[in-house]
C-alpha cells in the first residue's frame, strides 16, 4: 500500500529540523538509565538527540524508508504497528510519541498498547498539534486533501484516553500550536 512517509523519508529530517532537546529532557524527566520507546518515531529525528540521556532507544514505525534513515543513527529500529507492539508488558521506562498520534490507524488501541509496554513508575509523553486551534484544523484539512489517514484529537481528548487507562495525566501547551500530554503510570 502507498505510504506518504516512504515518499518523504529522504528529506524528512532536513524539512522538520532538530527537536527542542531541553524541552524533551524536561517533559520526559531525563536522564534515565532505562529504555525509551519512540512510537511512530520515523527516522529517529527526535529520539536520536536523547542518546546521552537514556540507556537505549527503540524506534517503532511502519514506514520502511523512514526506519532505514534511523539506521544511520545510534538507535534500534523495529518495524511494527504501535497498536500491536512486539514487546513484553512493562519493559520501557519512557515512551515518546511526537507528531505521530494523529497518523496512527487506531489512536485508542495505540494508547493502550503504548501504556502496556510502559513500566509502572514510567512516563509516556505525547506531543501533538493542538486541534483546538484553527491553524491545526487547516492542517487537518490539508492532510485529508493529500489523502493521508490522519485523525486529530484535542489534547483534552488524548488526556481522557490515557486517564481511562488508569494513569495520572497532565497537559502542557507551548505557544499556540503544540500540546504535550504527559501520563505517569
Ligand atoms: C509525522 S511522522 C513523525 C515521525 C517522528 N515522530 C518525528 O517527529 O520526526 C509520523 C510517523 O508515524 C508513522 N506511523 C503512522 N502510523 C503508524 C502506525 N500505525 N504504527 C507505527 N507507526 C506509524 C509514520 O510512518 C511516520 O513515520
Backbone and ligand atoms as CSV (ligand in chain L), in Angstrom:
chain,resi,resn,atom,element,x,y,z
A,1,UNK,N,N,0.829,-1.198,0.000
A,1,UNK,CA,C,0.000,0.000,0.000
A,1,UNK,C,C,0.873,1.263,0.000
A,2,UNK,N,N,0.404,2.319,-0.690
A,2,UNK,CA,C,1.153,3.579,-0.777
A,2,UNK,C,C,1.337,4.201,0.612
A,3,UNK,N,N,2.579,4.631,0.905
A,3,UNK,CA,C,2.864,5.225,2.209
A,3,UNK,C,C,3.468,6.613,2.000
A,4,UNK,N,N,2.759,7.649,2.481
A,4,UNK,CA,C,3.234,9.031,2.321
A,4,UNK,C,C,4.626,9.216,2.923
A,5,UNK,N,N,4.881,8.529,4.040
A,5,UNK,CA,C,6.155,8.761,4.722
A,5,UNK,C,C,7.327,8.090,3.999
A,6,UNK,N,N,7.052,6.978,3.288
A,6,UNK,CA,C,8.108,6.393,2.442
A,6,UNK,C,C,8.572,7.436,1.414
A,7,UNK,N,N,7.596,8.188,0.917
A,7,UNK,CA,C,7.864,9.164,-0.149
A,7,UNK,C,C,8.754,10.320,0.321
A,8,UNK,N,N,8.566,10.761,1.555
A,8,UNK,CA,C,9.287,11.957,2.024
A,8,UNK,C,C,10.437,11.639,2.987
A,9,UNK,N,N,10.704,10.333,3.182
A,9,UNK,CA,C,11.724,9.937,4.164
A,9,UNK,C,C,13.089,10.592,3.892
A,10,UNK,N,N,13.450,10.711,2.616
A,10,UNK,CA,C,14.778,11.215,2.245
A,10,UNK,C,C,15.012,12.657,2.682
A,11,UNK,N,N,13.939,13.449,2.758
A,11,UNK,CA,C,14.112,14.874,3.098
A,11,UNK,C,C,13.528,15.230,4.469
A,12,UNK,N,N,12.968,14.220,5.156
A,12,UNK,CA,C,12.175,14.497,6.369
A,12,UNK,C,C,12.965,15.264,7.435
A,13,UNK,N,N,14.152,14.787,7.771
A,13,UNK,CA,C,14.923,15.427,8.852
A,13,UNK,C,C,15.281,16.862,8.497
A,14,UNK,N,N,15.634,17.067,7.236
A,14,UNK,CA,C,16.029,18.410,6.813
A,14,UNK,C,C,14.843,19.371,6.880
A,15,UNK,N,N,13.683,18.917,6.443
A,15,UNK,CA,C,12.491,19.777,6.421
A,15,UNK,C,C,12.019,20.073,7.843
A,16,UNK,N,N,12.013,19.067,8.703
A,16,UNK,CA,C,11.442,19.238,10.052
A,16,UNK,C,C,12.420,19.871,11.045
A,17,UNK,N,N,13.711,19.697,10.802
A,17,UNK,CA,C,14.712,20.289,11.698
A,17,UNK,C,C,14.858,19.509,13.003
A,18,UNK,N,N,15.835,19.938,13.826
A,18,UNK,CA,C,16.100,19.213,15.079
A,18,UNK,C,C,15.044,19.543,16.143
A,19,UNK,N,N,14.878,18.666,17.141
A,19,UNK,CA,C,13.896,18.928,18.197
A,19,UNK,C,C,14.436,19.872,19.270
A,20,UNK,N,N,13.551,20.299,20.158
A,20,UNK,CA,C,13.937,21.100,21.325
A,20,UNK,C,C,14.350,20.119,22.437
A,21,UNK,N,N,15.628,19.815,22.478
A,21,UNK,CA,C,16.138,18.771,23.380
A,21,UNK,C,C,15.896,19.108,24.841
A,22,UNK,N,N,16.046,20.380,25.187
A,22,UNK,CA,C,15.861,20.784,26.587
A,22,UNK,C,C,14.413,20.569,27.036
A,23,UNK,N,N,13.475,20.873,26.143
A,23,UNK,CA,C,12.051,20.656,26.454
A,23,UNK,C,C,11.771,19.153,26.615
A,24,UNK,N,N,12.357,18.356,25.733
A,24,UNK,CA,C,12.173,16.901,25.826
A,24,UNK,C,C,12.754,16.358,27.125
A,25,UNK,N,N,13.925,16.855,27.488
A,25,UNK,CA,C,14.566,16.408,28.732
A,25,UNK,C,C,13.645,16.675,29.920
A,26,UNK,N,N,13.006,17.840,29.883
A,26,UNK,CA,C,12.146,18.233,30.996
A,26,UNK,C,C,10.847,17.401,31.027
A,27,UNK,N,N,10.152,17.293,29.884
A,27,UNK,CA,C,8.865,16.577,29.920
A,27,UNK,C,C,9.055,15.071,30.130
A,28,UNK,N,N,10.177,14.536,29.658
A,28,UNK,CA,C,10.412,13.090,29.813
A,28,UNK,C,C,11.104,12.733,31.135
A,29,UNK,N,N,11.387,13.734,31.918
A,29,UNK,CA,C,12.098,13.529,33.198
A,29,UNK,C,C,13.385,12.726,32.975
A,30,UNK,N,N,14.260,13.255,32.152
A,30,UNK,CA,C,15.540,12.610,31.850
A,30,UNK,C,C,16.626,13.300,32.669
A,31,UNK,N,N,17.749,12.603,32.949
A,31,UNK,CA,C,18.150,11.314,32.369
A,31,UNK,C,C,17.552,10.114,33.106
A,32,UNK,N,N,17.645,8.970,32.398
A,32,UNK,CA,C,17.316,7.678,32.992
A,32,UNK,C,C,18.257,6.638,32.387
A,33,UNK,N,N,18.558,5.597,33.149
A,33,UNK,CA,C,19.391,4.506,32.604
A,33,UNK,C,C,18.548,3.550,31.770
A,34,UNK,N,N,17.214,3.697,31.869
A,34,UNK,CA,C,16.317,2.724,31.265
A,34,UNK,C,C,16.142,2.906,29.768
A,35,UNK,N,N,15.168,2.146,29.222
A,35,UNK,CA,C,14.915,2.127,27.783
A,35,UNK,C,C,13.809,3.104,27.421
A,36,UNK,N,N,13.980,3.748,26.257
A,36,UNK,CA,C,12.947,4.651,25.739
A,36,UNK,C,C,12.409,4.102,24.423
A,37,UNK,N,N,11.078,4.056,24.315
A,37,UNK,CA,C,10.433,3.685,23.049
A,37,UNK,C,C,9.916,4.952,22.386
A,38,UNK,N,N,10.308,5.152,21.111
A,38,UNK,CA,C,9.820,6.278,20.318
A,38,UNK,C,C,8.778,5.714,19.340
A,39,UNK,N,N,7.496,5.819,19.709
A,39,UNK,CA,C,6.414,5.230,18.910
A,39,UNK,C,C,6.068,6.111,17.718
A,40,UNK,N,N,6.069,5.523,16.516
A,40,UNK,CA,C,5.891,6.332,15.305
A,40,UNK,C,C,7.062,7.293,15.179
A,41,UNK,N,N,8.232,6.784,15.537
A,41,UNK,CA,C,9.435,7.631,15.637
A,41,UNK,C,C,10.117,7.908,14.314
A,42,UNK,N,N,9.644,7.282,13.237
A,42,UNK,CA,C,10.133,7.577,11.885
A,42,UNK,C,C,11.633,7.410,11.729
A,43,UNK,N,N,12.289,8.499,11.351
A,43,UNK,CA,C,13.735,8.480,11.084
A,43,UNK,C,C,14.573,8.528,12.363
A,44,UNK,N,N,13.890,8.667,13.512
A,44,UNK,CA,C,14.638,8.888,14.762
A,44,UNK,C,C,15.074,10.340,14.885
A,45,UNK,N,N,14.483,11.201,14.090
A,45,UNK,CA,C,14.806,12.642,14.091
A,45,UNK,C,C,14.799,13.227,15.503
A,46,UNK,N,N,13.843,12.795,16.322
A,46,UNK,CA,C,13.703,13.359,17.662
A,46,UNK,C,C,14.510,12.558,18.683
A,47,UNK,N,N,14.251,11.260,18.764
A,47,UNK,CA,C,14.836,10.490,19.873
A,47,UNK,C,C,16.348,10.324,19.758
A,48,UNK,N,N,16.896,10.407,18.545
A,48,UNK,CA,C,18.360,10.248,18.422
A,48,UNK,C,C,19.086,11.350,19.203
A,49,UNK,N,N,18.427,12.481,19.437
A,49,UNK,CA,C,19.051,13.560,20.213
A,49,UNK,C,C,19.071,13.267,21.714
A,50,UNK,N,N,18.390,12.178,22.110
A,50,UNK,CA,C,18.305,11.870,23.546
A,50,UNK,C,C,19.285,10.774,23.945
A,51,UNK,N,N,20.122,10.368,23.004
A,51,UNK,CA,C,21.030,9.248,23.206
A,51,UNK,C,C,21.859,9.320,24.483
A,52,UNK,N,N,22.340,10.501,24.822
A,52,UNK,CA,C,23.198,10.600,26.011
A,52,UNK,C,C,22.389,10.786,27.299
A,53,UNK,N,N,21.043,10.694,27.180
A,53,UNK,CA,C,20.202,10.896,28.374
A,53,UNK,C,C,19.397,9.651,28.752
A,54,UNK,N,N,19.477,8.574,27.914
A,54,UNK,CA,C,18.748,7.334,28.228
A,54,UNK,C,C,19.665,6.129,27.969
A,55,UNK,N,N,19.280,4.978,28.553
A,55,UNK,CA,C,20.095,3.776,28.375
A,55,UNK,C,C,20.109,3.306,26.927
A,56,UNK,N,N,18.913,3.030,26.383
A,56,UNK,CA,C,18.776,2.562,24.995
A,56,UNK,C,C,17.519,3.158,24.381
A,57,UNK,N,N,17.536,3.276,23.044
A,57,UNK,CA,C,16.381,3.840,22.341
A,57,UNK,C,C,15.905,2.857,21.277
A,58,UNK,N,N,14.596,2.595,21.286
A,58,UNK,CA,C,13.973,1.782,20.238
A,58,UNK,C,C,12.994,2.686,19.490
A,59,UNK,N,N,13.109,2.682,18.151
A,59,UNK,CA,C,12.148,3.420,17.329
A,59,UNK,C,C,11.245,2.406,16.640
A,60,UNK,N,N,9.942,2.573,16.847
A,60,UNK,CA,C,8.986,1.675,16.198
A,60,UNK,C,C,8.180,2.484,15.188
A,61,UNK,N,N,8.126,1.982,13.954
A,61,UNK,CA,C,7.422,2.725,12.897
A,61,UNK,C,C,6.957,1.739,11.819
A,62,UNK,N,N,6.022,2.203,10.981
A,62,UNK,CA,C,5.522,1.363,9.894
A,62,UNK,C,C,6.284,1.574,8.593
A,63,UNK,N,N,6.823,2.772,8.404
A,63,UNK,CA,C,7.430,3.120,7.119
A,63,UNK,C,C,8.862,2.569,7.017
A,64,UNK,N,N,9.066,1.698,6.035
A,64,UNK,CA,C,10.397,1.099,5.853
A,64,UNK,C,C,11.452,2.155,5.563
A,65,UNK,N,N,11.078,3.140,4.742
A,65,UNK,CA,C,12.095,4.143,4.342
A,65,UNK,C,C,12.425,5.096,5.479
A,66,UNK,N,N,11.425,5.432,6.290
A,66,UNK,CA,C,11.709,6.270,7.467
A,66,UNK,C,C,12.658,5.490,8.389
A,67,UNK,N,N,12.359,4.213,8.616
A,67,UNK,CA,C,13.202,3.405,9.501
A,67,UNK,C,C,14.617,3.227,8.950
A,68,UNK,N,N,14.720,3.140,7.619
A,68,UNK,CA,C,16.048,2.990,7.001
A,68,UNK,C,C,16.936,4.181,7.375
A,69,UNK,N,N,16.324,5.359,7.385
A,69,UNK,CA,C,17.066,6.566,7.776
A,69,UNK,C,C,17.495,6.489,9.239
A,70,UNK,N,N,16.676,5.844,10.075
A,70,UNK,CA,C,17.010,5.781,11.504
A,70,UNK,C,C,18.231,4.887,11.740
A,71,UNK,N,N,18.516,3.982,10.772
A,71,UNK,CA,C,19.675,3.087,10.950
A,71,UNK,C,C,20.993,3.845,10.900
A,72,UNK,N,N,20.962,5.076,10.356
A,72,UNK,CA,C,22.195,5.879,10.322
A,72,UNK,C,C,22.499,6.456,11.710
A,73,UNK,N,N,21.545,6.270,12.648
A,73,UNK,CA,C,21.715,6.846,13.996
A,73,UNK,C,C,21.891,5.708,14.998
A,74,UNK,N,N,22.290,6.051,16.222
A,74,UNK,CA,C,22.588,5.011,17.208
A,74,UNK,C,C,21.318,4.627,17.977
A,75,UNK,N,N,20.336,4.082,17.246
A,75,UNK,CA,C,19.083,3.665,17.868
A,75,UNK,C,C,18.636,2.363,17.219
A,76,UNK,N,N,17.703,1.673,17.855
A,76,UNK,CA,C,17.294,0.351,17.357
A,76,UNK,C,C,15.938,0.454,16.644
A,77,UNK,N,N,15.909,0.270,15.309
A,77,UNK,CA,C,14.639,0.380,14.584
A,77,UNK,C,C,13.855,-0.929,14.578
A,78,UNK,N,N,12.534,-0.824,14.782
A,78,UNK,CA,C,11.663,-2.006,14.755
A,78,UNK,C,C,10.442,-1.657,13.921
A,79,UNK,N,N,10.190,-2.473,12.878
A,79,UNK,CA,C,9.016,-2.189,12.043
A,79,UNK,C,C,7.793,-2.837,12.689
A,80,UNK,N,N,6.888,-2.002,13.181
A,80,UNK,CA,C,5.703,-2.542,13.861
A,80,UNK,C,C,4.623,-1.480,13.942
A,81,UNK,N,N,3.377,-1.956,13.975
A,81,UNK,CA,C,2.242,-1.086,14.292
A,81,UNK,C,C,2.330,-0.714,15.765
A,82,UNK,N,N,2.142,0.544,16.100
A,82,UNK,CA,C,2.119,0.883,17.532
A,82,UNK,C,C,0.886,0.315,18.216
A,83,UNK,N,N,-0.078,-0.090,17.439
A,83,UNK,CA,C,-1.284,-0.695,18.031
A,83,UNK,C,C,-1.023,-2.147,18.455
A,84,UNK,N,N,0.055,-2.746,17.917
A,84,UNK,CA,C,0.374,-4.153,18.251
A,84,UNK,C,C,1.883,-4.274,18.399
A,85,UNK,N,N,2.399,-3.717,19.454
A,85,UNK,CA,C,3.854,-3.658,19.626
A,85,UNK,C,C,4.418,-5.040,19.978
A,86,UNK,N,N,5.548,-5.410,19.358
A,86,UNK,CA,C,6.105,-6.746,19.603
A,86,UNK,C,C,7.018,-6.777,20.828
A,87,UNK,N,N,6.539,-6.190,21.928
A,87,UNK,CA,C,7.347,-6.125,23.152
A,87,UNK,C,C,6.536,-6.666,24.332
A,88,UNK,N,N,7.283,-7.149,25.321
A,88,UNK,CA,C,6.632,-7.661,26.541
A,88,UNK,C,C,5.996,-6.510,27.314
A,89,UNK,N,N,5.088,-6.851,28.199
A,89,UNK,CA,C,4.486,-5.851,29.083
A,89,UNK,C,C,5.587,-5.175,29.913
A,90,UNK,N,N,5.414,-3.917,30.182
A,90,UNK,CA,C,6.203,-3.173,31.181
A,90,UNK,C,C,7.720,-3.288,30.972
A,91,UNK,N,N,8.185,-3.046,29.731
A,91,UNK,CA,C,9.633,-3.152,29.510
A,91,UNK,C,C,10.309,-1.804,29.198
A,92,UNK,N,N,9.537,-0.737,29.031
A,92,UNK,CA,C,10.152,0.572,28.760
A,92,UNK,C,C,9.954,1.530,29.941
A,93,UNK,N,N,10.989,2.325,30.190
A,93,UNK,CA,C,10.917,3.333,31.266
A,93,UNK,C,C,10.279,4.634,30.793
A,94,UNK,N,N,10.442,4.902,29.497
A,94,UNK,CA,C,9.836,6.091,28.905
A,94,UNK,C,C,9.275,5.707,27.535
A,95,UNK,N,N,8.130,6.333,27.202
A,95,UNK,CA,C,7.560,6.162,25.863
A,95,UNK,C,C,7.267,7.556,25.322
A,96,UNK,N,N,7.685,7.785,24.071
A,96,UNK,CA,C,7.544,9.107,23.462
A,96,UNK,C,C,6.810,8.967,22.129
A,97,UNK,N,N,5.892,9.896,21.860
A,97,UNK,CA,C,5.215,9.943,20.555
A,97,UNK,C,C,5.195,11.405,20.120
A,98,UNK,N,N,5.916,11.734,19.051
A,98,UNK,CA,C,5.976,13.132,18.604
A,98,UNK,C,C,5.315,13.268,17.239
A,99,UNK,N,N,4.287,14.097,17.169
A,99,UNK,CA,C,3.647,14.438,15.894
A,99,UNK,C,C,3.226,13.189,15.111
A,100,UNK,N,N,2.831,12.153,15.806
A,100,UNK,CA,C,2.528,10.891,15.113
A,100,UNK,C,C,1.164,10.322,15.485
A,101,UNK,N,N,0.644,10.670,16.667
A,101,UNK,CA,C,-0.606,10.029,17.124
A,101,UNK,C,C,-1.708,10.154,16.071
A,102,UNK,N,N,-1.845,11.342,15.470
A,102,UNK,CA,C,-2.949,11.544,14.515
A,102,UNK,C,C,-2.756,10.734,13.226
A,103,UNK,N,N,-1.536,10.196,13.028
A,103,UNK,CA,C,-1.297,9.364,11.838
A,103,UNK,C,C,-1.582,7.884,12.087
A,104,UNK,N,N,-1.691,7.492,13.353
A,104,UNK,CA,C,-1.857,6.071,13.656
A,104,UNK,C,C,-3.195,5.557,13.125
A,105,UNK,N,N,-3.282,4.236,12.936
A,105,UNK,CA,C,-4.513,3.636,12.395
A,105,UNK,C,C,-5.638,3.711,13.417
A,106,UNK,N,N,-5.321,3.456,14.672
A,106,UNK,CA,C,-6.352,3.460,15.708
A,106,UNK,C,C,-5.747,4.054,16.992
A,107,UNK,N,N,-6.111,5.282,17.291
A,107,UNK,CA,C,-5.464,6.008,18.400
A,107,UNK,C,C,-5.738,5.351,19.755
A,108,UNK,N,N,-6.961,4.888,19.945
A,108,UNK,CA,C,-7.313,4.265,21.226
A,108,UNK,C,C,-6.470,3.005,21.468
A,109,UNK,N,N,-6.374,2.165,20.432
A,109,UNK,CA,C,-5.578,0.933,20.569
A,109,UNK,C,C,-4.095,1.254,20.749
A,110,UNK,N,N,-3.635,2.301,20.047
A,110,UNK,CA,C,-2.223,2.688,20.158
A,110,UNK,C,C,-1.910,3.122,21.586
A,111,UNK,N,N,-2.760,3.973,22.145
A,111,UNK,CA,C,-2.540,4.454,23.507
A,111,UNK,C,C,-2.526,3.274,24.490
A,112,UNK,N,N,-3.439,2.340,24.291
A,112,UNK,CA,C,-3.494,1.184,25.199
A,112,UNK,C,C,-2.214,0.348,25.106
A,113,UNK,N,N,-1.722,0.129,23.874
A,113,UNK,CA,C,-0.527,-0.716,23.752
A,113,UNK,C,C,0.732,0.009,24.222
A,114,UNK,N,N,0.778,1.325,23.996
A,114,UNK,CA,C,1.921,2.100,24.484
A,114,UNK,C,C,1.955,2.080,26.014
A,115,UNK,N,N,0.792,2.146,26.638
A,115,UNK,CA,C,0.736,2.079,28.108
A,115,UNK,C,C,1.078,0.673,28.605
A,116,UNK,N,N,0.707,-0.345,27.822
A,116,UNK,CA,C,1.004,-1.726,28.216
A,116,UNK,C,C,2.507,-1.966,28.341
A,117,UNK,N,N,3.281,-1.401,27.398
A,117,UNK,CA,C,4.730,-1.675,27.414
A,117,UNK,C,C,5.493,-0.755,28.376
A,118,UNK,N,N,4.785,0.230,28.943
A,118,UNK,CA,C,5.424,1.160,29.888
A,118,UNK,C,C,5.480,0.529,31.283
A,119,UNK,N,N,6.641,0.686,31.941
A,119,UNK,CA,C,6.793,0.138,33.300
A,119,UNK,C,C,5.971,0.951,34.298
A,120,UNK,N,N,5.507,0.334,35.370
A,120,UNK,CA,C,4.924,1.122,36.465
A,120,UNK,C,C,5.978,2.118,36.962
A,121,UNK,N,N,5.584,3.340,37.182
A,121,UNK,CA,C,6.547,4.384,37.563
A,121,UNK,C,C,7.145,5.084,36.346
A,122,UNK,N,N,6.841,4.568,35.147
A,122,UNK,CA,C,7.375,5.172,33.918
A,122,UNK,C,C,6.497,6.306,33.419
A,123,UNK,N,N,6.947,6.961,32.369
A,123,UNK,CA,C,6.230,8.130,31.837
A,123,UNK,C,C,6.048,8.035,30.322
A,124,UNK,N,N,4.825,8.329,29.879
A,124,UNK,CA,C,4.500,8.405,28.444
A,124,UNK,C,C,4.257,9.874,28.088
A,125,UNK,N,N,4.915,10.339,27.021
A,125,UNK,CA,C,4.745,11.725,26.584
A,125,UNK,C,C,4.293,11.737,25.127
A,126,UNK,N,N,3.155,12.399,24.889
A,126,UNK,CA,C,2.643,12.532,23.517
A,126,UNK,C,C,2.650,14.007,23.144
A,127,UNK,N,N,3.390,14.341,22.095
A,127,UNK,CA,C,3.360,15.711,21.579
A,127,UNK,C,C,2.512,15.722,20.321
A,128,UNK,N,N,1.520,16.600,20.281
A,128,UNK,CA,C,0.624,16.672,19.127
A,128,UNK,C,C,0.310,18.118,18.779
A,129,UNK,N,N,0.014,18.398,17.500
A,129,UNK,CA,C,-0.545,19.707,17.162
A,129,UNK,C,C,-1.862,19.865,17.929
A,130,UNK,N,N,-2.107,21.069,18.459
A,130,UNK,CA,C,-3.286,21.298,19.300
A,130,UNK,C,C,-4.518,21.552,18.424
A,131,UNK,N,N,-5.387,20.568,18.365
A,131,UNK,CA,C,-6.548,20.613,17.455
A,131,UNK,C,C,-7.599,21.640,17.869
A,132,UNK,N,N,-7.396,22.305,19.004
A,132,UNK,CA,C,-8.302,23.404,19.369
A,132,UNK,C,C,-8.068,24.614,18.479
A,133,UNK,N,N,-6.907,24.682,17.810
A,133,UNK,CA,C,-6.539,25.886,17.053
A,133,UNK,C,C,-6.902,25.790,15.576
A,134,UNK,N,N,-7.341,26.921,15.029
A,134,UNK,CA,C,-7.781,26.965,13.641
A,134,UNK,C,C,-6.674,26.528,12.680
A,135,UNK,N,N,-5.443,26.956,12.967
A,135,UNK,CA,C,-4.327,26.598,12.091
A,135,UNK,C,C,-4.167,25.084,11.991
A,136,UNK,N,N,-4.394,24.400,13.092
A,136,UNK,CA,C,-4.250,22.936,13.106
A,136,UNK,C,C,-5.443,22.299,12.383
A,137,UNK,N,N,-6.608,22.934,12.488
A,137,UNK,CA,C,-7.776,22.411,11.751
A,137,UNK,C,C,-7.518,22.523,10.241
A,138,UNK,N,N,-6.836,23.609,9.844
A,138,UNK,CA,C,-6.488,23.763,8.411
A,138,UNK,C,C,-5.470,22.701,7.992
A,139,UNK,N,N,-4.532,22.421,8.894
A,139,UNK,CA,C,-3.548,21.361,8.615
A,139,UNK,C,C,-4.268,20.022,8.430
A,140,UNK,N,N,-5.256,19.760,9.294
A,140,UNK,CA,C,-6.021,18.504,9.199
A,140,UNK,C,C,-6.723,18.422,7.847
A,141,UNK,N,N,-7.263,19.571,7.396
A,141,UNK,CA,C,-7.944,19.603,6.098
A,141,UNK,C,C,-6.947,19.319,4.966
A,142,UNK,N,N,-5.759,19.942,5.075
A,142,UNK,CA,C,-4.724,19.734,4.046
A,142,UNK,C,C,-4.318,18.262,3.990
A,143,UNK,N,N,-4.202,17.634,5.159
A,143,UNK,CA,C,-3.812,16.210,5.186
A,143,UNK,C,C,-4.920,15.331,4.598
A,144,UNK,N,N,-6.177,15.742,4.803
A,144,UNK,CA,C,-7.296,15.000,4.218
A,144,UNK,C,C,-7.242,15.103,2.694
A,145,UNK,N,N,-6.966,16.324,2.197
A,145,UNK,CA,C,-6.890,16.526,0.747
A,145,UNK,C,C,-5.737,15.697,0.165
A,146,UNK,N,N,-4.656,15.603,0.927
A,146,UNK,CA,C,-3.500,14.808,0.474
A,146,UNK,C,C,-3.749,13.304,0.677
A,147,UNK,N,N,-4.954,12.966,1.110
A,147,UNK,CA,C,-5.383,11.575,1.324
A,147,UNK,C,C,-4.513,10.850,2.352
A,148,UNK,N,N,-4.098,11.611,3.373
A,148,UNK,CA,C,-3.374,10.968,4.480
A,148,UNK,C,C,-4.416,10.454,5.461
A,149,UNK,N,N,-4.066,9.364,6.152
A,149,UNK,CA,C,-5.020,8.769,7.081
A,149,UNK,C,C,-4.908,9.448,8.454
A,150,UNK,N,N,-5.178,10.769,8.515
A,150,UNK,CA,C,-4.990,11.467,9.794
A,150,UNK,C,C,-6.301,11.523,10.562
A,151,UNK,N,N,-6.180,11.461,11.872
A,151,UNK,CA,C,-7.356,11.603,12.732
A,151,UNK,C,C,-6.902,12.366,13.982
A,152,UNK,N,N,-7.226,13.668,13.996
A,152,UNK,CA,C,-6.747,14.523,15.087
A,152,UNK,C,C,-7.680,14.476,16.294
A,153,UNK,N,N,-7.080,14.573,17.473
A,153,UNK,CA,C,-7.829,14.694,18.726
A,153,UNK,C,C,-7.317,15.933,19.460
A,154,UNK,N,N,-8.172,16.549,20.264
A,154,UNK,CA,C,-7.698,17.660,21.100
A,154,UNK,C,C,-6.838,17.074,22.227
A,155,UNK,N,N,-5.970,17.905,22.830
A,155,UNK,CA,C,-5.171,17.404,23.966
A,155,UNK,C,C,-6.063,16.886,25.084
A,156,UNK,N,N,-7.220,17.499,25.256
A,156,UNK,CA,C,-8.140,17.071,26.319
A,156,UNK,C,C,-8.695,15.671,26.013
A,157,UNK,N,N,-8.980,15.398,24.746
A,157,UNK,CA,C,-9.458,14.055,24.382
A,157,UNK,C,C,-8.355,13.007,24.584
A,158,UNK,N,N,-7.113,13.387,24.253
A,158,UNK,CA,C,-5.985,12.450,24.440
A,158,UNK,C,C,-5.802,12.185,25.937
A,159,UNK,N,N,-5.901,13.270,26.734
A,159,UNK,CA,C,-5.800,13.107,28.197
A,159,UNK,C,C,-6.848,12.106,28.695
A,160,UNK,N,N,-8.082,12.236,28.188
A,160,UNK,CA,C,-9.151,11.344,28.660
A,160,UNK,C,C,-8.887,9.890,28.250
A,161,UNK,N,N,-8.336,9.692,27.031
A,161,UNK,CA,C,-7.994,8.324,26.599
A,161,UNK,C,C,-6.981,7.706,27.553
A,162,UNK,N,N,-5.971,8.511,27.935
A,162,UNK,CA,C,-4.914,7.998,28.814
A,162,UNK,C,C,-5.433,7.796,30.230
A,163,UNK,N,N,-6.263,8.713,30.684
A,163,UNK,CA,C,-6.788,8.609,32.053
A,163,UNK,C,C,-7.645,7.359,32.187
A,164,UNK,N,N,-8.334,6.976,31.094
A,164,UNK,CA,C,-9.167,5.764,31.124
A,164,UNK,C,C,-8.310,4.526,31.371
A,165,UNK,N,N,-6.997,4.640,31.082
A,165,UNK,CA,C,-6.070,3.534,31.343
A,165,UNK,C,C,-5.535,3.569,32.778
A,166,UNK,N,N,-6.044,4.468,33.554
A,166,UNK,CA,C,-5.690,4.497,34.974
A,166,UNK,C,C,-4.435,5.269,35.313
A,167,UNK,N,N,-3.936,6.105,34.390
A,167,UNK,CA,C,-2.722,6.845,34.724
A,167,UNK,C,C,-3.070,8.284,35.129
A,168,UNK,N,N,-2.109,8.936,35.762
A,168,UNK,CA,C,-2.301,10.339,36.130
A,168,UNK,C,C,-1.764,11.191,34.975
A,169,UNK,N,N,-2.604,12.096,34.449
A,169,UNK,CA,C,-2.282,12.766,33.183
A,169,UNK,C,C,-2.363,14.289,33.324
A,170,UNK,N,N,-1.391,14.985,32.678
A,170,UNK,CA,C,-1.478,16.444,32.622
A,170,UNK,C,C,-1.169,16.929,31.206
A,171,UNK,N,N,-1.591,18.164,30.937
A,171,UNK,CA,C,-1.355,18.758,29.609
A,171,UNK,C,C,-0.482,19.994,29.794
A,172,UNK,N,N,0.550,20.119,28.931
A,172,UNK,CA,C,1.325,21.366,28.889
A,172,UNK,C,C,1.245,21.891,27.475
A,173,UNK,N,N,1.056,23.216,27.337
A,173,UNK,CA,C,0.934,23.782,25.986
A,173,UNK,C,C,2.102,24.714,25.699
A,174,UNK,N,N,2.614,24.654,24.459
A,174,UNK,CA,C,3.692,25.534,24.019
A,174,UNK,C,C,3.134,26.452,22.968
A,175,UNK,N,N,3.099,27.739,23.242
A,175,UNK,CA,C,2.623,28.695,22.230
A,175,UNK,C,C,1.229,28.304,21.791
A,176,UNK,N,N,0.961,28.393,20.489
A,176,UNK,CA,C,-0.397,28.183,20.019
A,176,UNK,C,C,-0.661,26.790,19.487
A,177,UNK,N,N,0.360,26.158,18.953
A,177,UNK,CA,C,0.078,25.007,18.103
A,177,UNK,C,C,0.419,23.649,18.687
A,178,UNK,N,N,1.208,23.629,19.755
A,178,UNK,CA,C,1.680,22.333,20.233
A,178,UNK,C,C,1.227,22.050,21.656
A,179,UNK,N,N,0.806,20.822,21.891
A,179,UNK,CA,C,0.455,20.409,23.251
A,179,UNK,C,C,1.198,19.129,23.593
A,180,UNK,N,N,1.589,19.027,24.855
A,180,UNK,CA,C,2.242,17.823,25.371
A,180,UNK,C,C,1.271,17.183,26.354
A,181,UNK,N,N,0.960,15.925,26.135
A,181,UNK,CA,C,0.114,15.198,27.075
A,181,UNK,C,C,1.031,14.198,27.784
A,182,UNK,N,N,1.072,14.304,29.095
A,182,UNK,CA,C,2.077,13.583,29.887
A,182,UNK,C,C,1.368,12.652,30.873
A,183,UNK,N,N,1.639,11.352,30.752
A,183,UNK,CA,C,0.971,10.383,31.623
A,183,UNK,C,C,1.985,9.630,32.463
A,184,UNK,N,N,1.773,9.592,33.767
A,184,UNK,CA,C,2.615,8.810,34.671
A,184,UNK,C,C,1.866,7.545,35.057
A,185,UNK,N,N,2.531,6.394,34.888
A,185,UNK,CA,C,1.854,5.103,35.154
A,185,UNK,C,C,2.099,4.661,36.597
L,1,LIG,C1,C,4.803,12.860,11.074
L,1,LIG,S1,S,5.792,11.411,11.235
L,1,LIG,C2,C,6.615,11.748,12.766
L,1,LIG,C3,C,7.918,11.000,12.910
L,1,LIG,C4,C,8.710,11.344,14.190
L,1,LIG,N1,N,7.932,11.109,15.380
L,1,LIG,C5,C,9.193,12.761,14.132
L,1,LIG,O1,O,8.594,13.629,14.797
L,1,LIG,O2,O,10.183,13.008,13.428
L,1,LIG,C6,C,4.606,10.159,11.692
L,1,LIG,C7,C,5.175,8.742,11.693
L,1,LIG,O3,O,4.181,7.833,12.192
L,1,LIG,C8,C,4.346,6.613,11.500
L,1,LIG,N2,N,3.123,5.790,11.631
L,1,LIG,C9,C,1.902,6.044,11.121
L,1,LIG,N3,N,1.026,5.087,11.510
L,1,LIG,C10,C,1.719,4.220,12.287
L,1,LIG,C11,C,1.360,3.033,12.996
L,1,LIG,N4,N,0.110,2.568,12.990
L,1,LIG,N5,N,2.339,2.398,13.695
L,1,LIG,C12,C,3.603,2.870,13.695
L,1,LIG,N6,N,3.995,3.985,13.065
L,1,LIG,C13,C,3.064,4.663,12.355
L,1,LIG,C14,C,4.638,7.047,10.074
L,1,LIG,O4,O,5.224,6.024,9.314
L,1,LIG,C15,C,5.571,8.237,10.322
L,1,LIG,O5,O,6.928,7.858,10.320
